[in-house]
Amino acid sequence: MIKSLRSMKKVCTGSNIITKPLHSPMLYCAHQSQLGSGAFLNICASCNSNDKCYKDSCSMANGCKHEQINCSGNDKCINYSCHPSLGCIETPKSCDDNNPSTVDLCISQSGCINLPFICSTSSVCPNNTNPCVTQFINSAGQCCQHESLDCDDYNPCTDDSCSGGGCQHTPVTCNDNNPCTIDQCSSTTGLCQFTAKSCDDNNMCTLDTCNSNAVNGNECVHTPISCDDNNPNTIDECHIKIGCVHHAANTCEDNNRCTIDTMNSTSGECQYTRKNCGVSTFCTIWKCDPIQGGCVASSPNCDDGNPCTLDVCDSSTQACAHIQKNCFDNDRCTKDSCNIATGQCTHSPISNCF
């Protein structure tokens, strides 16, 4: 058994145990029969995996570490892989669909495209003045043509076509006919997104709603709230920044510890200022407890229901972040994954891996 020497003040014991001088970081107790006379154990000496798909490193605190190299790229016409002896390999992607009636092409930004084409019996292509058509002579010596590719603007929120002698990029329509939503197309996915419209008028004395049946842009409705507490012994008021306030006729005390209550000496009117609990952000929401009067901070629920992610609120981006659980076991001959049902890591052997 090899045992680490945690403190150089502690001497390894035993007739067949050796040590090396003080302050050497590569000192471990070991039997002489394992090391030979006058030798010492260097745990970082054998960290080279000889595998170009891994970056090898070592520290005396943590031992050997083998990080898998990322061989990915942005060219959708390339298959990216890694060979243990050669390292990262880029292989052209085959777009052959085994259909003799299509032209098989690959575009770096979008990947494979298989365009149908038609051929005439003529061996000569007529003068082509249509930018929407591409002509070519096939292996049989016939003039063929297919739709041009030059109109792709790589914007998922446009429908690209060629007509009228030029390219047309028609914006995707994302109208759900609901005036209470903000309709837009995602520039990443090309899918329509419908976000609820906010009708908040920053007035605590109105109830703000949205009428989906409204026309002419009057969908937001602000209905005055009633502050009547049905108590004849209180004066009921509503303050724009505070909301409902109920106080006796001879005092401004509203029994709400989240307001600062004062009386205007000139007008005799009660004035109320909300207690400042700090500026709320997405990750830190400040509220005041009207009973206790203390400020309470809370955070949004970022749980995505996936046990294979660590769910946190990222204060730098002010958004929920879902960090994938690391199941890497430093073994290139296993497929590492996380069981989404249990949250446990699994390591499945890869056949014919050495």
C-alpha positions as CSV (number, residue, x, y, z in Angstrom):
1,M,0.0,0.0,0.0
2,I,1.4,3.4,-0.9
3,K,0.6,6.1,1.7
4,S,1.1,9.8,1.3
5,L,3.3,11.7,3.7
6,R,1.0,14.5,4.8
7,S,3.6,16.3,6.9
8,M,7.3,16.1,6.6
9,K,7.5,16.4,10.4
10,K,5.9,12.9,10.5
11,V,8.5,10.2,9.7
12,C,7.4,7.0,7.9
13,T,8.2,4.0,10.0
14,G,9.0,0.4,9.2
15,S,12.2,-1.5,8.4
16,N,11.5,-1.3,4.7
17,I,10.3,2.3,4.5
18,I,12.3,5.1,3.0
19,T,11.9,8.9,3.0
20,K,13.5,11.8,1.1
21,P,14.7,15.3,2.3
22,L,12.4,17.9,3.8
23,H,10.4,20.4,1.6
24,S,10.4,18.1,-1.5
25,P,6.8,18.3,-2.9
26,M,7.2,14.8,-4.5
27,L,7.5,12.7,-1.3
28,Y,5.5,9.7,-0.5
29,C,6.2,6.8,1.8
30,A,6.8,3.5,0.0
31,H,8.4,0.1,0.4
32,Q,12.0,-0.1,-0.9
33,S,11.0,-3.3,-2.7
34,Q,8.7,-1.1,-4.9
35,L,11.1,1.7,-5.6
36,G,14.6,0.5,-5.3
37,S,17.4,1.9,-3.1
38,G,17.6,5.6,-2.8
39,A,14.4,6.2,-5.0
40,F,11.3,8.3,-4.2
41,L,7.8,8.2,-5.6
42,N,6.7,11.0,-8.1
43,I,2.9,10.7,-8.7
44,C,3.1,13.0,-11.7
45,A,5.7,10.9,-13.5
46,S,3.1,8.6,-15.2
47,C,0.3,11.1,-16.1
48,N,0.9,11.0,-19.8
49,S,-2.0,9.1,-21.3
50,N,-0.4,9.1,-24.8
51,D,-3.9,10.0,-26.1
52,K,-4.1,13.1,-28.2
53,C,-7.8,13.4,-27.4
54,Y,-7.0,14.3,-23.9
55,K,-5.0,17.1,-22.2
56,D,-3.0,15.7,-19.4
57,S,-2.1,17.6,-16.3
58,C,-1.1,16.9,-12.7
59,S,-0.9,18.5,-9.3
60,M,0.5,17.0,-6.1
61,A,-2.8,17.9,-4.4
62,N,-5.2,16.2,-6.9
63,G,-3.0,13.8,-8.9
64,C,-3.4,13.1,-12.6
65,K,-6.2,14.8,-14.6
66,H,-7.2,14.1,-18.2
67,E,-9.5,16.6,-19.9
68,Q,-11.1,15.7,-23.1
69,I,-10.2,18.0,-26.0
70,N,-13.1,19.7,-27.8
71,C,-12.8,19.0,-31.6
72,S,-16.0,20.8,-32.6
73,G,-16.3,23.6,-35.2
74,N,-18.8,25.9,-36.8
75,D,-18.6,24.4,-40.4
76,K,-21.7,22.3,-40.9
77,C,-20.0,20.6,-43.9
78,I,-17.3,19.0,-41.7
79,N,-17.5,16.0,-39.4
80,Y,-15.4,16.6,-36.4
81,S,-13.8,13.7,-34.5
82,C,-10.8,12.7,-32.5
83,H,-8.2,10.0,-33.0
84,P,-6.1,8.9,-30.0
85,S,-2.9,9.0,-32.1
86,L,-3.7,11.8,-34.6
87,G,-5.8,14.2,-32.4
88,C,-8.6,16.2,-34.0
89,I,-9.7,15.1,-37.4
90,E,-11.8,17.1,-39.9
91,T,-13.6,14.9,-42.5
92,P,-15.8,16.4,-45.2
93,K,-19.5,15.6,-44.8
94,S,-21.1,13.5,-47.5
95,C,-24.3,15.0,-48.7
96,D,-25.1,12.3,-51.3
97,D,-28.8,11.3,-51.0
98,N,-28.4,8.5,-53.6
99,N,-31.0,10.3,-55.7
100,P,-29.8,10.8,-59.3
101,S,-32.3,13.6,-59.8
102,T,-30.8,16.0,-57.2
103,V,-27.7,18.1,-57.0
104,D,-26.1,17.5,-53.7
105,L,-24.3,20.4,-52.2
106,C,-23.1,21.6,-48.8
107,I,-23.2,25.1,-47.4
108,S,-20.9,25.8,-44.4
109,Q,-23.6,27.8,-42.6
110,S,-26.5,25.5,-43.1
111,G,-25.2,22.0,-44.1
112,C,-26.4,19.6,-46.8
113,I,-28.8,20.7,-49.5
114,N,-30.3,18.4,-52.1
115,L,-31.7,20.3,-55.0
116,P,-34.0,18.7,-57.6
117,F,-33.0,19.6,-61.2
118,I,-34.5,19.0,-64.7
119,C,-32.6,18.3,-67.9
120,S,-33.3,18.9,-71.5
121,T,-32.2,16.8,-74.5
122,S,-30.0,19.7,-75.7
123,S,-26.2,19.5,-75.1
124,V,-26.0,23.3,-75.1
125,C,-27.5,25.6,-72.5
126,P,-29.3,28.7,-73.8
127,N,-28.2,32.1,-72.6
128,N,-29.4,32.4,-69.0
129,T,-30.6,35.9,-67.9
130,N,-32.5,34.6,-64.9
131,P,-30.5,35.0,-61.6
132,C,-32.9,32.6,-60.0
133,V,-31.7,29.7,-62.2
134,T,-28.4,27.9,-62.3
135,Q,-27.4,25.8,-65.4
136,F,-24.9,23.0,-65.8
137,I,-24.0,20.2,-68.2
138,N,-24.5,16.7,-66.6
139,S,-22.4,13.6,-67.2
140,A,-24.6,12.6,-70.1
141,G,-23.9,15.9,-71.9
142,Q,-27.4,17.4,-71.3
143,C,-28.2,20.9,-70.2
144,C,-29.7,20.9,-66.7
145,Q,-30.9,23.6,-64.4
146,H,-32.0,24.0,-60.8
147,E,-33.0,26.9,-58.4
148,S,-30.1,29.1,-57.4
149,L,-28.8,29.1,-53.8
150,D,-27.6,32.7,-53.7
151,C,-30.8,33.9,-52.0
152,D,-30.2,32.4,-48.6
153,D,-29.5,35.2,-46.1
154,Y,-29.1,32.7,-43.2
155,N,-31.7,34.6,-41.2
156,P,-34.2,32.1,-39.8
157,C,-36.8,34.8,-39.5
158,T,-37.1,35.3,-43.3
159,D,-38.5,33.2,-46.1
160,D,-36.0,33.4,-48.9
161,S,-37.0,33.0,-52.5
162,C,-36.0,34.2,-56.0
163,S,-38.7,35.8,-58.1
164,G,-39.1,38.9,-60.3
165,G,-35.4,38.6,-61.4
166,G,-34.0,38.9,-57.9
167,C,-33.9,37.6,-54.3
168,Q,-36.8,38.1,-52.0
169,H,-36.5,37.9,-48.2
170,T,-40.0,37.9,-46.7
171,P,-40.2,38.3,-42.9
172,V,-41.8,35.5,-41.0
173,T,-45.3,36.5,-39.8
174,C,-45.7,36.0,-36.0
175,N,-49.2,37.5,-35.5
176,D,-51.4,35.5,-33.0
177,N,-54.1,38.2,-33.3
178,N,-53.9,38.8,-29.6
179,P,-53.3,42.5,-28.7
180,C,-52.2,41.4,-25.2
181,T,-49.0,39.7,-26.5
182,I,-45.8,41.0,-28.1
183,D,-45.2,38.9,-31.2
184,Q,-41.7,38.3,-32.5
185,C,-39.5,35.8,-34.3
186,S,-36.5,34.3,-32.5
187,S,-33.4,35.1,-34.5
188,T,-31.8,31.9,-33.1
189,T,-34.5,29.3,-33.8
190,G,-36.8,31.0,-36.3
191,L,-39.8,30.1,-34.1
192,C,-42.5,32.6,-33.2
193,Q,-42.5,33.9,-29.6
194,F,-45.6,35.5,-27.9
195,T,-44.7,37.4,-24.7
196,A,-47.5,38.7,-22.5
197,K,-47.7,42.5,-22.7
198,S,-47.3,44.5,-19.4
199,C,-50.1,47.0,-18.7
200,D,-48.6,48.2,-15.4
201,D,-49.1,52.0,-15.1
202,N,-47.1,52.2,-11.9
203,N,-50.2,53.3,-10.1
204,M,-51.0,51.3,-6.9
205,C,-54.5,52.7,-7.0
206,T,-55.5,50.9,-10.2
207,L,-56.0,47.3,-11.2
208,D,-54.2,46.8,-14.5
209,T,-55.5,44.2,-16.9
210,C,-55.3,43.5,-20.6
211,N,-58.4,43.0,-22.8
212,S,-57.7,40.6,-25.6
213,N,-60.9,41.6,-27.4
214,A,-59.9,45.3,-27.6
215,V,-59.3,47.1,-30.9
216,N,-57.5,50.3,-31.9
217,G,-54.7,49.8,-29.4
218,N,-56.9,50.3,-26.2
219,E,-56.2,46.8,-24.8
220,C,-54.7,48.0,-21.4
221,V,-57.4,48.7,-18.8
222,H,-56.7,50.5,-15.6
223,T,-59.6,50.2,-13.1
224,P,-59.6,52.3,-9.9
225,I,-59.5,50.1,-6.8
226,S,-61.8,50.5,-3.8
227,C,-60.1,51.1,-0.5
228,D,-63.3,51.0,1.6
229,D,-62.6,48.7,4.6
230,N,-66.3,49.1,5.8
231,N,-65.0,50.6,9.1
232,P,-66.8,53.9,9.9
233,N,-63.9,54.8,12.3
234,T,-61.2,55.0,9.6
235,I,-60.5,57.3,6.8
236,D,-59.8,55.3,3.7
237,E,-57.4,56.7,1.1
238,C,-55.4,55.6,-1.8
239,H,-51.8,56.8,-2.5
240,I,-50.4,56.2,-6.0
241,K,-47.0,54.9,-4.7
242,I,-48.5,53.1,-1.6
243,G,-52.0,51.8,-2.4
244,C,-54.7,51.7,0.2
245,V,-54.2,53.4,3.6
246,H,-56.6,53.3,6.5
247,H,-56.1,55.6,9.5
248,A,-58.2,57.1,12.3
249,A,-59.4,60.7,12.0
250,N,-57.0,62.1,14.6
251,T,-53.8,60.3,13.5
252,C,-51.9,59.3,10.4
253,E,-50.9,55.9,11.7
254,D,-52.0,53.2,9.2
255,N,-50.6,50.2,11.2
256,N,-48.4,49.4,8.3
257,R,-44.8,49.1,9.3
258,C,-43.7,49.3,5.6
259,T,-44.7,53.0,5.4
260,I,-43.4,56.1,7.0
261,D,-46.4,58.1,8.2
262,T,-46.3,61.9,8.5
263,M,-48.8,64.8,8.5
264,N,-48.3,67.8,6.3
265,S,-48.2,70.8,8.8
266,T,-49.6,73.2,6.2
267,S,-52.5,71.2,4.7
268,G,-53.1,68.8,7.6
269,E,-53.1,65.9,5.1
270,C,-51.5,62.5,5.9
271,Q,-48.5,61.6,3.8
272,Y,-47.1,58.1,3.4
273,T,-43.7,57.1,2.1
274,R,-42.9,53.5,1.3
275,K,-40.0,52.0,3.3
276,N,-36.9,51.6,1.1
277,C,-35.7,48.0,1.1
278,G,-33.2,48.3,-1.6
279,V,-33.3,47.9,-5.4
280,S,-34.7,44.6,-6.6
281,T,-33.0,42.7,-9.4
282,F,-34.0,39.5,-11.1
283,C,-32.0,37.4,-8.7
284,T,-32.7,39.4,-5.5
285,I,-36.3,40.6,-4.9
286,W,-36.8,42.9,-1.9
287,K,-40.1,43.1,-0.1
288,C,-41.2,44.6,3.2
289,D,-43.2,42.7,5.8
290,P,-46.1,45.0,6.7
291,I,-46.5,43.2,10.1
292,Q,-42.9,43.0,11.2
293,G,-41.6,46.0,9.2
294,G,-38.4,44.2,8.2
295,C,-37.0,43.9,4.7
296,V,-37.0,40.4,3.3
297,A,-35.0,39.2,0.2
298,S,-36.1,36.3,-2.0
299,S,-34.9,34.7,-5.1
300,P,-36.8,33.4,-8.2
301,N,-37.4,29.7,-8.5
302,C,-34.9,28.5,-11.1
303,D,-35.7,24.8,-10.8
304,D,-36.1,23.4,-14.3
305,G,-37.2,20.0,-13.0
306,N,-34.1,18.3,-14.4
307,P,-32.0,16.5,-11.7
308,C,-29.0,16.5,-14.2
309,T,-28.6,20.3,-13.9
310,L,-27.5,22.6,-11.1
311,D,-30.0,25.4,-11.1
312,V,-28.8,28.8,-10.0
313,C,-29.6,32.5,-10.5
314,D,-26.7,34.1,-12.3
315,S,-26.2,37.6,-10.9
316,S,-24.0,38.6,-13.8
317,T,-26.6,37.9,-16.4
318,Q,-29.6,38.4,-14.2
319,A,-31.2,35.2,-15.4
320,C,-31.6,31.6,-14.4
321,A,-28.7,29.3,-15.4
322,H,-28.9,25.5,-15.6
323,I,-25.4,24.0,-15.4
324,Q,-25.1,20.4,-16.7
325,K,-23.9,17.9,-14.2
326,N,-20.4,16.8,-14.9
327,C,-20.3,13.0,-15.3
328,F,-16.9,12.8,-17.0
329,D,-14.9,9.8,-15.5
330,N,-11.6,10.4,-17.5
331,D,-12.1,7.1,-19.3
332,R,-12.3,7.5,-23.1
333,C,-13.7,4.0,-23.3
334,T,-16.9,4.8,-21.5
335,K,-19.9,6.9,-22.7
336,D,-20.7,9.2,-19.8
337,S,-24.2,10.5,-19.3
338,C,-26.7,11.6,-16.6
339,N,-29.9,9.7,-16.0
340,I,-32.6,12.4,-16.2
341,A,-34.9,10.3,-14.1
342,T,-32.6,9.8,-11.1
343,G,-29.9,12.4,-11.6
344,Q,-27.2,9.7,-11.3
345,C,-24.2,9.5,-13.6
346,T,-23.9,6.4,-15.8
347,H,-20.8,5.2,-17.6
348,S,-21.5,2.7,-20.4
349,P,-18.6,0.8,-21.9
350,I,-17.8,1.6,-25.6
351,S,-17.1,-1.6,-27.6
352,N,-13.8,-2.1,-29.4
353,C,-12.2,0.8,-27.5
354,F,-8.6,0.6,-26.3
